[in-house]
Amino acid sequence: MAAPVVAVVGRPNVGKSTLFNRIAGERISIVEDTPGVTRDRIYAHAEWLGKEFSLIDTGGIEISDQPILTQIRQQAEIAIDEADVIIMVTDIDTGVTAADEQVAKILYRSDKPVVLAVNKADNIARRNDAYDFYSLGLGEPYPVSSVHGVGIGDLLDAVVDDLPEDKQQAHDRSIHLSLIGRPNVGKSSLVNAILGENRVIVSGVAGTTRDAVNTHFTDDQGHEFTMIDTAGMKKKGKLYENTERYALMRAMRAIDDSDVVLVVLNADEGIRELDKHIAGYAHEAGKGVIIVVNKWDLLKGHKQETMIDFTNLIRQEFQYLSYAPIIFVSAKTKQRLNKLPELVATVYQHHNRRVQSSTLNDVLVDALAANPTPTVNGRRLRVYYMTQVAVAPPTFVVFVNDPELMHFSYLRYLENKIRDAFDFTGTPIKIIKRHRQ
């Protein structure tokens, strides 16, 4: 299940994003240089004292055309909606301001644990000024310097003390799936249509870190599914609901909870940049992925020809999702919706597939014979053997004489050979290179 969520909130220019980056550390860096993969920093995974949590930078949630105090209030409300623990960031240079007091009142009424960070406390003399922030009524203020890393350990100790205990649900063997995408691609209509198509609703499964209720259902083949509720999408009328970054943050939560992610596109509007951002997160998270093109009924002209063109466009724009199957559906007419549950079950099976080491190394031997390893600076790469070490996603370790000699292109070649030999449609696979004497 998803990790608990910690939100960083506060008025502008107090150093929220700097603190966010300091806590996230190297985990925030995206190591795969693949076209279309997002570089957005609103959401990251972090760890302290062995406890993992998701981190939200509400300072990155841009709410345009709003007075500054309204934006602050809305961002605080986002933190309250999403977070299990909230870090409120203040600035020791300015002292307690009216905006700080407004945020503190909102957070105080939320009944969520709040840890108060007083930023820019770079030396002992300035740290003593932090006591003034007791007046906010949020408990002990923790003086920190996001830039220099001072006091971050004490702050995180307080954060993890307030994190909820794990609430993993035992004996839940259903396939967890979610529909993600930018606003107005038809996610809600698709959810309703899918549940209408599969009327055997067994129960409501409570979410682990939020108040949303996930829906459990069974298809005609007996596959059990849990549809992840992307909590908050029903809250129409709130100004921040339509902001792109907030939609992105909601998608992150759903992805964390899922085994298989349905990336929903709007056939009528084509592919937008935010589509690629959201899909990139699903890829990086190592989840099973299906690309669902909704509102296919709205396209005019020769459908088969249009379908080929749209498929080619998707493959061009989502190069890193070359493994993801594409299905064209309509929530309105129910076109091809009956095929979705079976496709989800198939992708889930591939996502959890294990390959015997002996069979895997037969494929490796054939791959090496067809394309011998390269020589770099007079040294030849030697590949000894390969073994699978994990599933979800399938992860392989290849043992070599020197990992530095194995170029990214040769790793991609081996991945293609594995995909040719075994059906891993819908799931990313990872290959890790290791040194062996």
N, C-alpha and C positions, 0 to 999 in steps of 0.2 A: 504494500500500500504506500501511498505518498508520504513523504517526509513532512514533519510539521513546518509551519511557515512563520518566518520572522520578517516583519515589515519595518523599513526605515522611513520615518516621517518627521516633518518639521518645516518651518518656514524657509523661504529661499535664502541662499548664501550662508547657511550654517555648516555646510560641508557634508551633506547627506551622501552624495555620490562618492566622495572621497572615502568616507567611512565604509560605504557599501563595497568599494573596490578593495579596501584594506582587509575587510572580513572575508570576502570571497577569495582573495589571493590569486594564486595561479589557476585555480579552478575555473575562473571566469574566461580564461583564454581559450579560444577555439583552435585546436591543433590541426584540424583538417582543412587544407586550403582548397576548397571545392567551390566552383562557381555557384552562386545563389544561396550559399549557406549564410545565415544572418550573423551580423556582428552586434546585434542589439544587446544592451547591458542592463536591461530593466529587471532581469530575473536570473538568479544564479544558484548553484548548489554550494553549500559550505559545510564545514565540519569543525567541531571543537570538543575536545576530550572524548572522542569516539562517538559523539552524537551528531548525526547528519540533520541538516535542515535546509529548506529552501529560503532564499533571501529575495525580498522585493525592494526595489528602489523606487519609492513613490515620487521622488523628485524627477524621475524620468517620465512620469505620466503627464503629458502636456495637455492642458485643458485650455484651449485657445479662447480668446475674446471674452475672458472673464476677469472681473476685478481680482486683485491678488489675494485678498482675504477669502474670497469665495473659492478660489483655486486651492488654497491651503485647507479650507474646511472639507472640500470634496476629496482631496487626497487623503486626509485623515479618515474620512468615511470609508474610502477604499481599503485602507489598512485595517480598519475595524472589521470590515466584511471578510477580508481574506486571511488575516493573521491569527496565529495562536499566541504570539508574543509580539509586542510592538516596542521598537527602539525609538524614543523621541530625542531628536538631536537639537541642541541649543548652542549658542555661541557665547563664550566667556567674554569676548571683547565688548559686546553690546549689552551684556547683562540680560535680565528678564524683560521681555518686551510685551506689548499688548497682544501681538500675534502669537507669541509663545503661550500666553495665558489662554487665548482662545482655543488653541490646539489642545492644551492640557485639560481644559474643561470637557471638550469632546471625548478625549481619551479616558478621562476619569469616569464619565458616564457609561463608557462602553463595557465596563466590567471585564476587560481583557488585561492580562498582565502587561505592565509598562515598565521598561527600564530606561532611566533618564541619563542621556549622554551629554555632558557639557564639553563641547569641542573647542579646539585651539588652546588647550591648557598645556603649553609647551614647557613650563618650568614650575618649580615648587611654589614660588610666590603667586603665580597665576592660579595654581591648583586650589589654593586657599579661597579664592574668590568663588569657587564652585558652590560653597555652602549657601550663597544667596539664592540658589535655585531650589532649595527646600520649599520656598514660598509657593511653588507650583503645585504642591500637594501630591506629588507623584512618588514620594519616598526618597531614598538616598540618591543624590546626583553622583554620577561617575565621571570625574574629569579625565578627558582623553585628548590625544592629538592624533587625528586621522593621518596627517601627513607624516609624522615621525613614528607612529605606532605606539605611542606612550599610553598606558592604561587600557589598551584593548583587551588584554587578558582578563582583567578584573571585570570589565564590561561583559565579556562573553561568558564568564563564570556565572554571572547573574542571569544572563539570557537562558543558558541551558538548564539552570535550576528551575526556570519557569516553564520549560517545554513540557507538553503533555506526554504521558506514558504511551508507549506503543499500543495501538488498538487493532492490531492485525486480526482479521476475522478467520477463525479456524474453520477448516473443512469447506471453505468456499472454493470450489474447483471450476467455477464458471469462467468463461472467457470475458475479460473486461475490455470493453471497447468504448471509444468516444468519437464524436464527430467534432472536428475543429475546422476553423476557417474564419475569414474576416466577416464583419457584420453583413447581413443581407444576402448571404449566399444560399440561404434556405436550410440551415441546420435544424431549426425547430420543426419545420415542416417535414423534414426527412425523418427526424426522431418519431414524430407522431405517426407518419406513414408506416415506418418500420414496425412500430408497436401495434398499429392497426392490422398489419399484415400477419403478425404473430401474436394472436390474441391470448395465448396462454401465459398470463402474467402471474408469476408465482408469489412474489413478495416484494416489499420495499426493503432495500438494504441500506442501512444508515451509513452516511459518509464518515470517514475516519477523522478528518480534521476540519470539517465544516458541517453546517446544518442541512446541506442538500441531501436529497434522497435519491439513490441510484435505483434503477428499475431492473428487476430480474425477469427474464423471459426465456422460453424454450421454443426452438423452431420445429418444423415438421420432421427433421431428421433426428431430433432428440438432443441437439446441441444446446447447452445452457449458456446464456449470456447475461452479463451485467452491463447495462448501459450507463455510462458515467454521466452524471448530471453536471454540466459546466455551470456551477452555481452562479447565479447573478444575471444570466442572460435574459431572464424574464422581467427584470426590473426596468421596464420601459419608463421613460420620462426623466430619468436621472441624467444630468448633463454629461457626466463622464462616461455614460454607457456606450456612446458611439465613438469615443476616441480610439485610435488605432492601437496605441500602446496598451490601453486597458484590455482590448480584445486579445492582444498578444499575451498579456499576463494570465487571462482566463484560460487561454489555450495551454499555457505551461502547466497549470494545475491539472487539467484533464489528461495531458500527455503522461504526467507522472503516475497517474492512477491506472493507466491502460496497458493491456497486452498488445492490442491492435488499434491503430489510429486511422480513422477515415478522414483524409484531407479533402474537404469539400470545396469545389470550385463552382462558379456561376457561369454556365455555358453562354448565357446571354451577354455577360459583361466581359468575358475573356479572362486572361490571367493578369493579376495586378502584383505589384512589388510585395505587398503584405502577404499575399498567398505564398510567395517564396520564403519570406521570413518565417511564417508559421510552419510550413512544411520542413524547413531546415531544422527546427527544434525537434520535430518528431524523428528525423534522421539521426541527429546527434544523440538523442536519448536512446537510440538502439531499439526502437519499437518496431513491430510489424506495421507496414504502411500500405494502405489502399487509397488510390486517388479516385474520388467520386465526383463526376461531372454532373451537377444537378441542373434542373430547368432545361433539360434537353428538348422538351416539347416546344420550347419557344423559338428554336432555330428553324428557319425556313430553308427551302431548297432541297437538294438531294442529300438525304441524311447520311447515306453510306460514305459519299465523297466527303461530306463535312466531317464525319467521324474520323476518317483517315487524316485529314488536315489537322484537326484538333489534337489527335494523338501525337502527330509529328511535332506540333507546337509544344505540347507538354514535355515530350522527351528532350526538346531543345532547351526549354526554360528550366526544367528540373533534372539536369543531367545527373545529379547525385542520387536521384530516386529511380535510376534505370531498372531496378529490381521490382518496383512497385507496380502491381497490376492496375489497369485503368478500367473503370466501368461507367457507362453513360446511363443516367437514370432521370426520372421525373417524380418528384414527391406528389405532384398534382395528379398525374395520370397513372401512377404506380408502375411505370415502365421499368422493367428489369429489377424492381425492388426485391422480388422473390429470390433473386440470385445472390443478394448481398450476404445473408447469414451464412450460406454455404461457403462463399468466398472468404469471409472472415474466419470461419473454422479452419479452412485450408491454410491460410496465412499463419494462423496460430500454430498449427501443426508444424509448418516449416520453421517457424520461429523457435520451436522447442526440439527440433530434429537433432539426433545424435548420429554420428558416423563412426563405425568401427575403425580403429587405428590401422588395421591391416588393409582394409579397403581404401582408406584415405591415402596410405603410402603407396598403394598400387597406382593411384591417380597421380601422385607426386612423381613417381619414377617415369611414367609416361610423359608428364609435362616437361621434366628435365631432358628427356630424350628428344622431344620435339623442338625444344628451345633451350639449348645449353646455357648455363649461367654465364654472366658477363665477366670480363676481366677489367679491374680498375687499378690503374697505376702499376701494372705488372702482377697484380694479385688476383687470383680467380676466386669468385664466390663459390663456396661449397655448401650444399644443402644436404643435411643428414637425414632428418625425418620430421614428421609432422604429427601432432596429436590434437584432438579436440579437448578443451579444458572447461567449456561452459556452454550453456544454451541461453536463449532469450537475451541477447542475440547469440547465434552460434559463433563461438570464439575458438580460434585455432592458434597453436603455438608452433612455429617452424624453427628448428634448431640449425644454426649455421656456424661456419668457422669465424665470421666477423660480421655482425649486424650492419656495420657501416658500408659494407660492400653490396648490400641488397638495396637497390634503388626502388623508389616508389613504383616505378613502371613494372618492375618484375613482380612486386607484391600484387599489383593489379592483375598481371598475367596469371599468377597462381589462383587468385580469387575467381577469375573467369573460368579457369579449368575446373575448379571445385564446383562452380555453378553449372557447368556443362555436364558434370558427372552426377550431381545430386540436385534435386529440385528444391531450391531455396527461394522460390518466388515469393515476394512480399516481405522479405526480411533482409536487413543488412547483415553482413557477416564481417567479423574482425579477424585479422591475421596479425599476430604479434611475433616479432623476430627475436630470438634469444641466442646468446653465445653458447657454444658447446666446445670443450677442448677436443 
